[in-house]
Structure formats: structure tokens, C-alpha cells
Amino acid sequence: MPARALELAFALLLLALVAIAGATLFDPAQPALPALGLLVVALAPLAFLVRARRLGSEEKRHPVVISALIGVGCAMIMVGIQRFGEHYNWLLMLALLTLVCWMLYQRYVWRRANSQSSQR
């Protein structure tokens, strides 16, 4: 699968997660903390993808801030699970899926694109 298609699939996943987090956040019966955590998890890599597309990705190092923000979002969801109950585990599973996809994106798409642009 070409790198562009993988990047697009990842962006669509992130947009879907933003929609899920927004719907959960605006449901008055649901607590805000787990949904805010999922929103942080989804928006951090989405902002990176948008920025990388608009400005070009000249940076070769791992963007640690994005990974840290995903970790903070996961921690917010875990605190929400501890506080509000285990029925929010599905949000944590979505967040961990996002973390795995982010690491795969780093490994197979972003680093490869940077190494090809530096060889030119």
C-alpha cells in the first residue's frame, strides 16, 4: 500500500475519533474527562499531519510532543475509567489503537518520506 494511502487512512481514523469524542463530550449524561482524553489523543497527530502537509516535513527526528500528548490523553481516559467506571474502556481501546497507528505511521510513512527527500 502506498504511503499516501496509509496517511489518508490514518487521517480518516483520526477524524472519526474526533467525531466520536465530540459526540461523547456533548452528551450531558456522559462525564467529560474520558471524552476530552480521546479528543487530545486524536487532535495531536491530526494537527501534526495537517502541519506536515502544509509546511512539508523537513524534521527528521521523532516528534516526541505528539507522542507525549497521546500518552496524556490515554492517562486522562484511564483516570476517567478509574473515576466513572469500566464502561469507558472502549474509549481507552480507541486511544491505544491510535497510539499504535501513530507509531506505525512514524515507522513506515513519515520516516520513509523524510529519508527519500534527504536522498534527493
Secondary structure, 3 states (H helix, E strand, C coil): CCHHHHHHHHHHHHHHHHHHHHHHHCCCCCCHHHHHHHHHHHHHHHHHHHHHHHHCCCCCCCCHHHHHHHHHHHHHHHHHHHHHCHHHHHHHHHHHHHHHHHHHHHHHHHHHHHHHHHHC
